[in-house]
Amino acid sequence: MTREFTLRKATNEDKDRIWEILQQAIALRKQDGSQQWQDGYPNPSVIQKDIDEGYGYVFVSDGYIVAYMAVIFDGEPAYNALEGQWLSNQDYVVVHRVAVAQDIKTKGTATLLMKELEALALARDVFSIKVDTNFDNKAMLRVLEKLGYQYCGEVYLRGAARMAFEKLLKKD
């Protein structure tokens, strides 16, 4: 059976489920030995800000939220101080706070989510996706590698160095 997935903007009604998914991701990062998200971030006020600013997106399967991410077309100021070199200087979309539900394990959900992000970017005529992650977030690093993201250097967010990646998209 093939599951259908839909990416849509998050609403206030989604907050509890989003927070549940983020808590699962925080616990998984800890279990994997990662330092990422072990400092009280992200938290419910971050989710509320994402929703209020139109950045929050949920990935829905069979009417149930299975993943969350913040999608920002306004740029990321920290990316201006990259220690390294971006692939391009064009408009880009940045994705933050990618989290997949652990209570309904569906293999490949993060990959599908990132592919939907690519479709969203192309629909807005944006041909670059930039993302950063912790050096010890092995799951996200695998997804980025599988989808052809290229390592560009380090950025600093909330006082910590993060690995920065970019993928250039092409119109079909």
CNS distance restraints for C-alpha pairs under 8 A (distance, minus, plus):
assign (resid   3 and name CA) (resid  61 and name CA) 6.74 0.50 0.50
assign (resid   3 and name CA) (resid  62 and name CA) 7.45 0.50 0.50
assign (resid   4 and name CA) (resid  61 and name CA) 5.75 0.50 0.50
assign (resid   4 and name CA) (resid  62 and name CA) 6.82 0.50 0.50
assign (resid   5 and name CA) (resid  59 and name CA) 6.58 0.50 0.50
assign (resid   5 and name CA) (resid  60 and name CA) 5.46 0.50 0.50
assign (resid   5 and name CA) (resid  61 and name CA) 4.68 0.50 0.50
assign (resid   5 and name CA) (resid  62 and name CA) 7.49 0.50 0.50
assign (resid   6 and name CA) (resid  59 and name CA) 5.62 0.50 0.50
assign (resid   6 and name CA) (resid  60 and name CA) 5.10 0.50 0.50
assign (resid   6 and name CA) (resid  61 and name CA) 6.59 0.50 0.50
assign (resid   7 and name CA) (resid  57 and name CA) 6.70 0.50 0.50
assign (resid   7 and name CA) (resid  58 and name CA) 5.80 0.50 0.50
assign (resid   7 and name CA) (resid  59 and name CA) 4.56 0.50 0.50
assign (resid   7 and name CA) (resid  60 and name CA) 6.32 0.50 0.50
assign (resid   7 and name CA) (resid 113 and name CA) 7.77 0.50 0.50
assign (resid   7 and name CA) (resid 116 and name CA) 6.87 0.50 0.50
assign (resid   8 and name CA) (resid  57 and name CA) 5.50 0.50 0.50
assign (resid   8 and name CA) (resid  58 and name CA) 5.58 0.50 0.50
assign (resid   8 and name CA) (resid  59 and name CA) 6.60 0.50 0.50
assign (resid   8 and name CA) (resid  60 and name CA) 7.76 0.50 0.50
assign (resid   9 and name CA) (resid  51 and name CA) 7.89 0.50 0.50
assign (resid   9 and name CA) (resid  54 and name CA) 7.03 0.50 0.50
assign (resid   9 and name CA) (resid  55 and name CA) 7.52 0.50 0.50
assign (resid   9 and name CA) (resid  56 and name CA) 5.87 0.50 0.50
assign (resid   9 and name CA) (resid  57 and name CA) 4.31 0.50 0.50
assign (resid   9 and name CA) (resid  58 and name CA) 6.17 0.50 0.50
assign (resid  10 and name CA) (resid  14 and name CA) 6.13 0.50 0.50
assign (resid  10 and name CA) (resid  15 and name CA) 7.88 0.50 0.50
assign (resid  10 and name CA) (resid  51 and name CA) 6.02 0.50 0.50
assign (resid  10 and name CA) (resid  54 and name CA) 7.79 0.50 0.50
assign (resid  10 and name CA) (resid  56 and name CA) 5.12 0.50 0.50
assign (resid  10 and name CA) (resid  57 and name CA) 4.76 0.50 0.50
assign (resid  10 and name CA) (resid  58 and name CA) 5.50 0.50 0.50
assign (resid  11 and name CA) (resid  15 and name CA) 7.10 0.50 0.50
assign (resid  11 and name CA) (resid  51 and name CA) 6.21 0.50 0.50
assign (resid  11 and name CA) (resid  56 and name CA) 7.98 0.50 0.50
assign (resid  12 and name CA) (resid  48 and name CA) 7.59 0.50 0.50
assign (resid  12 and name CA) (resid  51 and name CA) 6.97 0.50 0.50
assign (resid  14 and name CA) (resid  18 and name CA) 6.11 0.50 0.50
assign (resid  15 and name CA) (resid  19 and name CA) 6.09 0.50 0.50
assign (resid  15 and name CA) (resid  44 and name CA) 7.81 0.50 0.50
assign (resid  15 and name CA) (resid  47 and name CA) 7.05 0.50 0.50
assign (resid  15 and name CA) (resid  48 and name CA) 7.40 0.50 0.50
assign (resid  16 and name CA) (resid  20 and name CA) 6.17 0.50 0.50
assign (resid  17 and name CA) (resid  21 and name CA) 6.23 0.50 0.50
assign (resid  17 and name CA) (resid  65 and name CA) 7.05 0.50 0.50
assign (resid  18 and name CA) (resid  22 and name CA) 6.17 0.50 0.50
assign (resid  18 and name CA) (resid  47 and name CA) 7.67 0.50 0.50
assign (resid  18 and name CA) (resid  58 and name CA) 7.84 0.50 0.50
assign (resid  18 and name CA) (resid  65 and name CA) 7.79 0.50 0.50
assign (resid  18 and name CA) (resid  67 and name CA) 7.68 0.50 0.50
assign (resid  18 and name CA) (resid  68 and name CA) 6.39 0.50 0.50
assign (resid  19 and name CA) (resid  23 and name CA) 6.06 0.50 0.50
assign (resid  19 and name CA) (resid  43 and name CA) 7.44 0.50 0.50
assign (resid  19 and name CA) (resid  44 and name CA) 6.43 0.50 0.50
assign (resid  19 and name CA) (resid  47 and name CA) 7.53 0.50 0.50
assign (resid  20 and name CA) (resid  24 and name CA) 6.33 0.50 0.50
assign (resid  21 and name CA) (resid  25 and name CA) 6.25 0.50 0.50
assign (resid  21 and name CA) (resid  66 and name CA) 7.71 0.50 0.50
assign (resid  21 and name CA) (resid  67 and name CA) 6.95 0.50 0.50
assign (resid  21 and name CA) (resid  68 and name CA) 7.49 0.50 0.50
assign (resid  21 and name CA) (resid  99 and name CA) 6.48 0.50 0.50
assign (resid  21 and name CA) (resid 100 and name CA) 6.38 0.50 0.50
assign (resid  21 and name CA) (resid 101 and name CA) 4.91 0.50 0.50
assign (resid  21 and name CA) (resid 102 and name CA) 7.22 0.50 0.50
assign (resid  22 and name CA) (resid  26 and name CA) 6.06 0.50 0.50
assign (resid  22 and name CA) (resid  42 and name CA) 7.58 0.50 0.50
assign (resid  22 and name CA) (resid  68 and name CA) 7.92 0.50 0.50
assign (resid  22 and name CA) (resid  99 and name CA) 5.89 0.50 0.50
assign (resid  22 and name CA) (resid 100 and name CA) 7.78 0.50 0.50
assign (resid  22 and name CA) (resid 101 and name CA) 7.83 0.50 0.50
assign (resid  23 and name CA) (resid  27 and name CA) 6.19 0.50 0.50
assign (resid  24 and name CA) (resid  28 and name CA) 6.15 0.50 0.50
assign (resid  24 and name CA) (resid 101 and name CA) 6.69 0.50 0.50
assign (resid  24 and name CA) (resid 102 and name CA) 6.14 0.50 0.50
assign (resid  25 and name CA) (resid  29 and name CA) 6.10 0.50 0.50
assign (resid  25 and name CA) (resid  99 and name CA) 5.83 0.50 0.50
assign (resid  25 and name CA) (resid 100 and name CA) 6.83 0.50 0.50
assign (resid  25 and name CA) (resid 101 and name CA) 7.30 0.50 0.50
assign (resid  25 and name CA) (resid 102 and name CA) 7.39 0.50 0.50
assign (resid  26 and name CA) (resid  30 and name CA) 6.37 0.50 0.50
assign (resid  26 and name CA) (resid  36 and name CA) 7.77 0.50 0.50
assign (resid  26 and name CA) (resid  37 and name CA) 5.76 0.50 0.50
assign (resid  26 and name CA) (resid  38 and name CA) 6.78 0.50 0.50
assign (resid  27 and name CA) (resid  31 and name CA) 6.11 0.50 0.50
assign (resid  28 and name CA) (resid  32 and name CA) 6.06 0.50 0.50
assign (resid  29 and name CA) (resid  33 and name CA) 6.35 0.50 0.50
assign (resid  29 and name CA) (resid  34 and name CA) 5.05 0.50 0.50
assign (resid  29 and name CA) (resid  35 and name CA) 7.15 0.50 0.50
assign (resid  29 and name CA) (resid  36 and name CA) 6.47 0.50 0.50
assign (resid  29 and name CA) (resid  37 and name CA) 7.30 0.50 0.50
assign (resid  29 and name CA) (resid  38 and name CA) 7.96 0.50 0.50
assign (resid  29 and name CA) (resid 137 and name CA) 7.16 0.50 0.50
assign (resid  30 and name CA) (resid  34 and name CA) 5.42 0.50 0.50
assign (resid  30 and name CA) (resid  35 and name CA) 6.79 0.50 0.50
assign (resid  30 and name CA) (resid  36 and name CA) 7.81 0.50 0.50
assign (resid  30 and name CA) (resid  38 and name CA) 7.00 0.50 0.50
assign (resid  33 and name CA) (resid 136 and name CA) 7.80 0.50 0.50
assign (resid  34 and name CA) (resid 136 and name CA) 5.39 0.50 0.50
assign (resid  34 and name CA) (resid 137 and name CA) 6.14 0.50 0.50
assign (resid  35 and name CA) (resid 134 and name CA) 7.83 0.50 0.50
assign (resid  35 and name CA) (resid 136 and name CA) 7.33 0.50 0.50
assign (resid  36 and name CA) (resid 134 and name CA) 6.04 0.50 0.50
assign (resid  36 and name CA) (resid 136 and name CA) 7.67 0.50 0.50
assign (resid  36 and name CA) (resid 137 and name CA) 7.17 0.50 0.50
assign (resid  37 and name CA) (resid  41 and name CA) 5.43 0.50 0.50
assign (resid  37 and name CA) (resid  42 and name CA) 6.57 0.50 0.50
assign (resid  41 and name CA) (resid  46 and name CA) 7.92 0.50 0.50
assign (resid  42 and name CA) (resid  46 and name CA) 5.99 0.50 0.50
assign (resid  42 and name CA) (resid  47 and name CA) 7.56 0.50 0.50
assign (resid  42 and name CA) (resid  97 and name CA) 7.52 0.50 0.50
assign (resid  43 and name CA) (resid  47 and name CA) 6.59 0.50 0.50
assign (resid  44 and name CA) (resid  48 and name CA) 6.22 0.50 0.50
assign (resid  45 and name CA) (resid  49 and name CA) 6.16 0.50 0.50
assign (resid  46 and name CA) (resid  50 and name CA) 6.20 0.50 0.50
assign (resid  47 and name CA) (resid  51 and name CA) 6.26 0.50 0.50
assign (resid  47 and name CA) (resid  56 and name CA) 7.23 0.50 0.50
assign (resid  48 and name CA) (resid  52 and name CA) 6.05 0.50 0.50
assign (resid  49 and name CA) (resid  53 and name CA) 6.01 0.50 0.50
assign (resid  50 and name CA) (resid  54 and name CA) 6.04 0.50 0.50
assign (resid  50 and name CA) (resid  55 and name CA) 4.76 0.50 0.50
assign (resid  50 and name CA) (resid  56 and name CA) 4.81 0.50 0.50
assign (resid  50 and name CA) (resid  70 and name CA) 6.53 0.50 0.50
assign (resid  51 and name CA) (resid  55 and name CA) 5.94 0.50 0.50
assign (resid  51 and name CA) (resid  56 and name CA) 4.93 0.50 0.50
assign (resid  55 and name CA) (resid  70 and name CA) 4.98 0.50 0.50
assign (resid  55 and name CA) (resid  71 and name CA) 4.98 0.50 0.50
assign (resid  55 and name CA) (resid  72 and name CA) 5.62 0.50 0.50
assign (resid  56 and name CA) (resid  68 and name CA) 7.32 0.50 0.50
assign (resid  56 and name CA) (resid  69 and name CA) 6.05 0.50 0.50
assign (resid  56 and name CA) (resid  70 and name CA) 4.59 0.50 0.50
assign (resid  56 and name CA) (resid  71 and name CA) 6.41 0.50 0.50
assign (resid  57 and name CA) (resid  68 and name CA) 5.80 0.50 0.50
assign (resid  57 and name CA) (resid  69 and name CA) 5.44 0.50 0.50
assign (resid  57 and name CA) (resid  70 and name CA) 5.98 0.50 0.50
assign (resid  57 and name CA) (resid  71 and name CA) 6.84 0.50 0.50
assign (resid  58 and name CA) (resid  65 and name CA) 6.29 0.50 0.50
assign (resid  58 and name CA) (resid  66 and name CA) 7.50 0.50 0.50
assign (resid  58 and name CA) (resid  67 and name CA) 5.77 0.50 0.50
assign (resid  58 and name CA) (resid  68 and name CA) 4.61 0.50 0.50
assign (resid  58 and name CA) (resid  69 and name CA) 6.62 0.50 0.50
assign (resid  59 and name CA) (resid  65 and name CA) 5.71 0.50 0.50
assign (resid  59 and name CA) (resid  66 and name CA) 5.72 0.50 0.50
assign (resid  59 and name CA) (resid  67 and name CA) 4.97 0.50 0.50
assign (resid  59 and name CA) (resid  68 and name CA) 6.17 0.50 0.50
assign (resid  59 and name CA) (resid 113 and name CA) 6.85 0.50 0.50
assign (resid  60 and name CA) (resid  64 and name CA) 5.27 0.50 0.50
assign (resid  60 and name CA) (resid  65 and name CA) 4.39 0.50 0.50
assign (resid  60 and name CA) (resid  66 and name CA) 5.71 0.50 0.50
assign (resid  60 and name CA) (resid  67 and name CA) 7.25 0.50 0.50
assign (resid  61 and name CA) (resid  65 and name CA) 6.41 0.50 0.50
assign (resid  61 and name CA) (resid  66 and name CA) 6.59 0.50 0.50
assign (resid  66 and name CA) (resid 100 and name CA) 6.01 0.50 0.50
assign (resid  66 and name CA) (resid 101 and name CA) 5.09 0.50 0.50
assign (resid  66 and name CA) (resid 104 and name CA) 7.39 0.50 0.50
assign (resid  66 and name CA) (resid 109 and name CA) 7.94 0.50 0.50
assign (resid  67 and name CA) (resid  98 and name CA) 7.47 0.50 0.50
assign (resid  67 and name CA) (resid  99 and name CA) 5.56 0.50 0.50
assign (resid  67 and name CA) (resid 100 and name CA) 4.20 0.50 0.50
assign (resid  67 and name CA) (resid 101 and name CA) 5.63 0.50 0.50
assign (resid  67 and name CA) (resid 109 and name CA) 7.72 0.50 0.50
assign (resid  67 and name CA) (resid 110 and name CA) 7.73 0.50 0.50
assign (resid  67 and name CA) (resid 113 and name CA) 7.62 0.50 0.50
assign (resid  68 and name CA) (resid  97 and name CA) 7.31 0.50 0.50
assign (resid  68 and name CA) (resid  98 and name CA) 5.77 0.50 0.50
assign (resid  68 and name CA) (resid  99 and name CA) 5.27 0.50 0.50
assign (resid  68 and name CA) (resid 100 and name CA) 6.49 0.50 0.50
assign (resid  69 and name CA) (resid  95 and name CA) 6.71 0.50 0.50
assign (resid  69 and name CA) (resid  96 and name CA) 6.06 0.50 0.50
assign (resid  69 and name CA) (resid  97 and name CA) 5.14 0.50 0.50
assign (resid  69 and name CA) (resid  98 and name CA) 4.38 0.50 0.50
assign (resid  69 and name CA) (resid  99 and name CA) 6.41 0.50 0.50
assign (resid  70 and name CA) (resid  95 and name CA) 5.56 0.50 0.50
assign (resid  70 and name CA) (resid  96 and name CA) 5.03 0.50 0.50
assign (resid  70 and name CA) (resid  97 and name CA) 5.84 0.50 0.50
assign (resid  70 and name CA) (resid  98 and name CA) 7.07 0.50 0.50
assign (resid  71 and name CA) (resid  93 and name CA) 6.84 0.50 0.50
assign (resid  71 and name CA) (resid  94 and name CA) 5.99 0.50 0.50
assign (resid  71 and name CA) (resid  95 and name CA) 4.77 0.50 0.50
assign (resid  71 and name CA) (resid  96 and name CA) 6.69 0.50 0.50
assign (resid  72 and name CA) (resid  76 and name CA) 7.88 0.50 0.50
assign (resid  72 and name CA) (resid  93 and name CA) 5.63 0.50 0.50
assign (resid  72 and name CA) (resid  94 and name CA) 5.19 0.50 0.50
assign (resid  72 and name CA) (resid  95 and name CA) 6.25 0.50 0.50
assign (resid  73 and name CA) (resid  92 and name CA) 6.53 0.50 0.50
assign (resid  73 and name CA) (resid  93 and name CA) 4.58 0.50 0.50
assign (resid  73 and name CA) (resid  94 and name CA) 6.48 0.50 0.50
assign (resid  74 and name CA) (resid  93 and name CA) 7.39 0.50 0.50
assign (resid  75 and name CA) (resid  91 and name CA) 7.99 0.50 0.50
assign (resid  75 and name CA) (resid  92 and name CA) 6.85 0.50 0.50
assign (resid  75 and name CA) (resid  93 and name CA) 6.65 0.50 0.50
assign (resid  75 and name CA) (resid  94 and name CA) 6.52 0.50 0.50
assign (resid  76 and name CA) (resid  80 and name CA) 7.53 0.50 0.50
assign (resid  76 and name CA) (resid  94 and name CA) 6.91 0.50 0.50
assign (resid  77 and name CA) (resid  81 and name CA) 7.85 0.50 0.50
assign (resid  78 and name CA) (resid  82 and name CA) 7.33 0.50 0.50
assign (resid  78 and name CA) (resid 155 and name CA) 6.47 0.50 0.50
assign (resid  78 and name CA) (resid 156 and name CA) 6.44 0.50 0.50
assign (resid  78 and name CA) (resid 157 and name CA) 6.53 0.50 0.50
assign (resid  79 and name CA) (resid 155 and name CA) 6.19 0.50 0.50
assign (resid  81 and name CA) (resid 155 and name CA) 6.64 0.50 0.50
assign (resid  82 and name CA) (resid  86 and name CA) 7.76 0.50 0.50
assign (resid  82 and name CA) (resid 153 and name CA) 6.50 0.50 0.50
assign (resid  82 and name CA) (resid 154 and name CA) 5.77 0.50 0.50
assign (resid  82 and name CA) (resid 155 and name CA) 4.96 0.50 0.50
assign (resid  82 and name CA) (resid 156 and name CA) 7.93 0.50 0.50
assign (resid  82 and name CA) (resid 164 and name CA) 7.96 0.50 0.50
assign (resid  83 and name CA) (resid 153 and name CA) 5.45 0.50 0.50
assign (resid  83 and name CA) (resid 154 and name CA) 5.14 0.50 0.50
assign (resid  83 and name CA) (resid 155 and name CA) 6.32 0.50 0.50
assign (resid  84 and name CA) (resid 152 and name CA) 5.73 0.50 0.50
assign (resid  84 and name CA) (resid 153 and name CA) 4.31 0.50 0.50
assign (resid  84 and name CA) (resid 154 and name CA) 6.56 0.50 0.50
assign (resid  85 and name CA) (resid 152 and name CA) 5.41 0.50 0.50
assign (resid  85 and name CA) (resid 153 and name CA) 6.49 0.50 0.50
assign (resid  86 and name CA) (resid 152 and name CA) 5.43 0.50 0.50
assign (resid  86 and name CA) (resid 153 and name CA) 7.85 0.50 0.50
assign (resid  86 and name CA) (resid 165 and name CA) 7.91 0.50 0.50
assign (resid  86 and name CA) (resid 166 and name CA) 6.85 0.50 0.50
assign (resid  87 and name CA) (resid 152 and name CA) 7.20 0.50 0.50
assign (resid  87 and name CA) (resid 166 and name CA) 6.65 0.50 0.50
assign (resid  87 and name CA) (resid 167 and name CA) 7.89 0.50 0.50
assign (resid  87 and name CA) (resid 168 and name CA) 7.72 0.50 0.50
assign (resid  88 and name CA) (resid 128 and name CA) 7.73 0.50 0.50
assign (resid  90 and name CA) (resid 127 and name CA) 7.85 0.50 0.50
assign (resid  90 and name CA) (resid 128 and name CA) 7.15 0.50 0.50
assign (resid  91 and name CA) (resid 126 and name CA) 6.21 0.50 0.50
assign (resid  91 and name CA) (resid 127 and name CA) 7.34 0.50 0.50
assign (resid  91 and name CA) (resid 128 and name CA) 6.73 0.50 0.50
assign (resid  92 and name CA) (resid 126 and name CA) 5.88 0.50 0.50
assign (resid  92 and name CA) (resid 127 and name CA) 6.59 0.50 0.50
assign (resid  92 and name CA) (resid 128 and name CA) 4.59 0.50 0.50
assign (resid  92 and name CA) (resid 129 and name CA) 5.39 0.50 0.50
assign (resid  92 and name CA) (resid 130 and name CA) 6.64 0.50 0.50
assign (resid  93 and name CA) (resid 121 and name CA) 6.78 0.50 0.50
assign (resid  93 and name CA) (resid 126 and name CA) 7.07 0.50 0.50
assign (resid  93 and name CA) (resid 128 and name CA) 6.43 0.50 0.50
assign (resid  93 and name CA) (resid 129 and name CA) 4.95 0.50 0.50
assign (resid  93 and name CA) (resid 130 and name CA) 6.24 0.50 0.50
assign (resid  94 and name CA) (resid 129 and name CA) 5.81 0.50 0.50
assign (resid  94 and name CA) (resid 130 and name CA) 4.89 0.50 0.50
assign (resid  94 and name CA) (resid 131 and name CA) 5.63 0.50 0.50
assign (resid  95 and name CA) (resid 129 and name CA) 7.65 0.50 0.50
assign (resid  95 and name CA) (resid 130 and name CA) 6.91 0.50 0.50
assign (resid  95 and name CA) (resid 131 and name CA) 5.59 0.50 0.50
assign (resid  96 and name CA) (resid 131 and name CA) 6.96 0.50 0.50
assign (resid  96 and name CA) (resid 132 and name CA) 7.62 0.50 0.50
assign (resid  99 and name CA) (resid 110 and name CA) 7.85 0.50 0.50
assign (resid 100 and name CA) (resid 109 and name CA) 7.01 0.50 0.50
assign (resid 100 and name CA) (resid 110 and name CA) 6.42 0.50 0.50
assign (resid 101 and name CA) (resid 105 and name CA) 6.90 0.50 0.50
assign (resid 108 and name CA) (resid 112 and name CA) 6.26 0.50 0.50
assign (resid 109 and name CA) (resid 113 and name CA) 6.02 0.50 0.50
assign (resid 110 and name CA) (resid 114 and name CA) 6.21 0.50 0.50
assign (resid 110 and name CA) (resid 143 and name CA) 7.08 0.50 0.50
assign (resid 111 and name CA) (resid 115 and name CA) 6.26 0.50 0.50
assign (resid 111 and name CA) (resid 143 and name CA) 5.94 0.50 0.50
assign (resid 111 and name CA) (resid 147 and name CA) 7.57 0.50 0.50
assign (resid 112 and name CA) (resid 116 and name CA) 6.26 0.50 0.50
assign (resid 113 and name CA) (resid 117 and name CA) 6.39 0.50 0.50
assign (resid 114 and name CA) (resid 118 and name CA) 6.44 0.50 0.50
assign (resid 115 and name CA) (resid 119 and name CA) 6.48 0.50 0.50
assign (resid 116 and name CA) (resid 120 and name CA) 6.19 0.50 0.50
assign (resid 117 and name CA) (resid 121 and name CA) 6.16 0.50 0.50
assign (resid 118 and name CA) (resid 122 and name CA) 6.20 0.50 0.50
assign (resid 118 and name CA) (resid 129 and name CA) 7.55 0.50 0.50
assign (resid 118 and name CA) (resid 169 and name CA) 7.39 0.50 0.50
assign (resid 119 and name CA) (resid 123 and name CA) 6.10 0.50 0.50
assign (resid 120 and name CA) (resid 124 and name CA) 6.57 0.50 0.50
assign (resid 121 and name CA) (resid 125 and name CA) 6.33 0.50 0.50
assign (resid 121 and name CA) (resid 126 and name CA) 4.97 0.50 0.50
assign (resid 121 and name CA) (resid 127 and name CA) 6.61 0.50 0.50
assign (resid 121 and name CA) (resid 128 and name CA) 7.73 0.50 0.50
assign (resid 121 and name CA) (resid 129 and name CA) 7.72 0.50 0.50
assign (resid 122 and name CA) (resid 126 and name CA) 5.39 0.50 0.50
assign (resid 122 and name CA) (resid 127 and name CA) 6.20 0.50 0.50
assign (resid 122 and name CA) (resid 169 and name CA) 7.48 0.50 0.50
assign (resid 122 and name CA) (resid 170 and name CA) 8.00 0.50 0.50
assign (resid 122 and name CA) (resid 171 and name CA) 7.00 0.50 0.50
assign (resid 127 and name CA) (resid 168 and name CA) 5.67 0.50 0.50
assign (resid 127 and name CA) (resid 169 and name CA) 4.63 0.50 0.50
assign (resid 127 and name CA) (resid 170 and name CA) 6.51 0.50 0.50
assign (resid 128 and name CA) (resid 166 and name CA) 6.82 0.50 0.50
assign (resid 128 and name CA) (resid 167 and name CA) 5.72 0.50 0.50
assign (resid 128 and name CA) (resid 168 and name CA) 4.58 0.50 0.50
assign (resid 128 and name CA) (resid 169 and name CA) 5.84 0.50 0.50
assign (resid 129 and name CA) (resid 166 and name CA) 5.56 0.50 0.50
assign (resid 129 and name CA) (resid 167 and name CA) 5.31 0.50 0.50
assign (resid 129 and name CA) (resid 168 and name CA) 6.61 0.50 0.50
assign (resid 129 and name CA) (resid 169 and name CA) 7.80 0.50 0.50
assign (resid 130 and name CA) (resid 164 and name CA) 7.26 0.50 0.50
assign (resid 130 and name CA) (resid 165 and name CA) 5.69 0.50 0.50
assign (resid 130 and name CA) (resid 166 and name CA) 4.43 0.50 0.50
assign (resid 130 and name CA) (resid 167 and name CA) 6.65 0.50 0.50
assign (resid 131 and name CA) (resid 164 and name CA) 5.84 0.50 0.50
assign (resid 131 and name CA) (resid 165 and name CA) 5.34 0.50 0.50
assign (resid 131 and name CA) (resid 166 and name CA) 6.44 0.50 0.50
assign (resid 132 and name CA) (resid 155 and name CA) 7.61 0.50 0.50
assign (resid 132 and name CA) (resid 162 and name CA) 5.97 0.50 0.50
assign (resid 132 and name CA) (resid 163 and name CA) 5.32 0.50 0.50
assign (resid 132 and name CA) (resid 164 and name CA) 4.25 0.50 0.50
assign (resid 132 and name CA) (resid 165 and name CA) 6.00 0.50 0.50
assign (resid 133 and name CA) (resid 137 and name CA) 6.71 0.50 0.50
assign (resid 133 and name CA) (resid 140 and name CA) 7.25 0.50 0.50
assign (resid 133 and name CA) (resid 141 and name CA) 7.58 0.50 0.50
assign (resid 133 and name CA) (resid 162 and name CA) 5.48 0.50 0.50
assign (resid 133 and name CA) (resid 163 and name CA) 5.42 0.50 0.50
assign (resid 133 and name CA) (resid 164 and name CA) 6.73 0.50 0.50
assign (resid 134 and name CA) (resid 161 and name CA) 7.62 0.50 0.50
assign (resid 134 and name CA) (resid 162 and name CA) 5.01 0.50 0.50
assign (resid 134 and name CA) (resid 163 and name CA) 6.10 0.50 0.50
assign (resid 135 and name CA) (resid 162 and name CA) 6.35 0.50 0.50
assign (resid 135 and name CA) (resid 163 and name CA) 5.97 0.50 0.50
assign (resid 137 and name CA) (resid 141 and name CA) 6.23 0.50 0.50
assign (resid 138 and name CA) (resid 142 and name CA) 6.13 0.50 0.50
assign (resid 139 and name CA) (resid 143 and name CA) 6.49 0.50 0.50
assign (resid 140 and name CA) (resid 144 and name CA) 6.18 0.50 0.50
assign (resid 141 and name CA) (resid 145 and name CA) 6.14 0.50 0.50
assign (resid 142 and name CA) (resid 146 and name CA) 6.05 0.50 0.50
assign (resid 143 and name CA) (resid 147 and name CA) 6.21 0.50 0.50
assign (resid 144 and name CA) (resid 148 and name CA) 6.28 0.50 0.50
assign (resid 144 and name CA) (resid 149 and name CA) 5.17 0.50 0.50
assign (resid 144 and name CA) (resid 150 and name CA) 7.95 0.50 0.50
assign (resid 144 and name CA) (resid 165 and name CA) 7.98 0.50 0.50
assign (resid 145 and name CA) (resid 149 and name CA) 5.74 0.50 0.50
assign (resid 145 and name CA) (resid 150 and name CA) 7.51 0.50 0.50
assign (resid 148 and name CA) (resid 167 and name CA) 6.72 0.50 0.50
assign (resid 149 and name CA) (resid 165 and name CA) 5.86 0.50 0.50
assign (resid 149 and name CA) (resid 166 and name CA) 5.42 0.50 0.50
assign (resid 149 and name CA) (resid 167 and name CA) 4.68 0.50 0.50
assign (resid 150 and name CA) (resid 165 and name CA) 5.24 0.50 0.50
assign (resid 150 and name CA) (resid 166 and name CA) 5.45 0.50 0.50
assign (resid 150 and name CA) (resid 167 and name CA) 6.25 0.50 0.50
assign (resid 151 and name CA) (resid 163 and name CA) 7.22 0.50 0.50
assign (resid 151 and name CA) (resid 164 and name CA) 5.99 0.50 0.50
assign (resid 151 and name CA) (resid 165 and name CA) 4.49 0.50 0.50
assign (resid 151 and name CA) (resid 166 and name CA) 6.78 0.50 0.50
assign (resid 152 and name CA) (resid 163 and name CA) 7.78 0.50 0.50
assign (resid 152 and name CA) (resid 164 and name CA) 5.62 0.50 0.50
assign (resid 152 and name CA) (resid 165 and name CA) 5.30 0.50 0.50
assign (resid 152 and name CA) (resid 166 and name CA) 6.81 0.50 0.50
assign (resid 153 and name CA) (resid 163 and name CA) 6.08 0.50 0.50
assign (resid 153 and name CA) (resid 164 and name CA) 5.43 0.50 0.50
assign (resid 153 and name CA) (resid 165 and name CA) 7.37 0.50 0.50
assign (resid 154 and name CA) (resid 161 and name CA) 6.09 0.50 0.50
assign (resid 154 and name CA) (resid 162 and name CA) 5.40 0.50 0.50
assign (resid 154 and name CA) (resid 163 and name CA) 4.80 0.50 0.50
assign (resid 154 and name CA) (resid 164 and name CA) 5.37 0.50 0.50
assign (resid 155 and name CA) (resid 161 and name CA) 5.65 0.50 0.50
assign (resid 155 and name CA) (resid 162 and name CA) 5.33 0.50 0.50
assign (resid 155 and name CA) (resid 163 and name CA) 6.57 0.50 0.50
assign (resid 155 and name CA) (resid 164 and name CA) 6.25 0.50 0.50
assign (resid 156 and name CA) (resid 160 and name CA) 5.20 0.50 0.50
assign (resid 156 and name CA) (resid 161 and name CA) 4.51 0.50 0.50
assign (resid 156 and name CA) (resid 162 and name CA) 5.94 0.50 0.50
assign (resid 157 and name CA) (resid 161 and name CA) 6.69 0.50 0.50
assign (resid 157 and name CA) (resid 162 and name CA) 7.11 0.50 0.50
